[in-house]
Amino acid sequence: PGRPWGLVGRRGVGAGRPARVGRPPGGSEVVGDFVLCGLGTGLGQPLYQNALMSAVHLSVIGVASSQLQFWRQMGATASAALLGTILSHRLLSAGVSESEIGQVGASLSARLAISAALHDASLVATGLILLALMASLFMPTLPPRRPLPLPSSDSPSPPIPPRLPPAP
C-alpha cells in the first residue's frame, strides 16, 4: 500500500517545476516549488526506511539503517559534486568569469551561458531521477514482517545478564 505514495513522493521531488521555462517566477511560486520538493522527499523517506526495516532480520536492523543513511548522504554528495562539475565546466567553456555570476547587470551572453549550464545540469538530474524511478519499479514487493508477539504477564521475564567486572 505504501509503494504508490513513494512514487508520488519521488514525483514531487522530480516534478521539474523549478526548471520550467517561461516568465521568471515570483517569490511565492519559488516557495511553493520548494514546499513541493520537501513534501516529495518527506513522503518517500519514511516508506523506504520501513521497507528496509521489513526486509532485514532483526539482528542486523541497526546495520541496515546505518547503511541506508550512509548511502543517502553519499548519493547526495556525489550528485551535488557531479551537477556542480557539469555547471562549472559548462560555464568555463562558455567563457563566463566568476565575477559575472550573480551580478545584477550581467551581459546577455553571460546570462544565456548560465541558463544553458543550468539546463544541462537539470537534464542530467532528470536522467538520474528517471533511472532511480525505473530501478524502484523493478524492485520486488515484500510483505511487511509481522511484529514479534508481546510476552504475556504469565510468562517469566528473561534473566538479566550479569554485569562485566570493571577493567583493571
Secondary structure, 3 states (H helix, E strand, C coil): CCHHHHHHHHHHHCCCHHHCCCCCCCHHHHHHHHHHHHHHHHHHHHHHHHHHHHHCCHHHHHHHHHHHHHHHHHHHHHHHHHHHHHHHHHHHHCCCCHHHCCCCCCCHHHHHHHHHHHHHHHHHHHHHHHHHHHHHHCCCCCCCCCCCCCCCCCCCCCCCCCCCCCCC
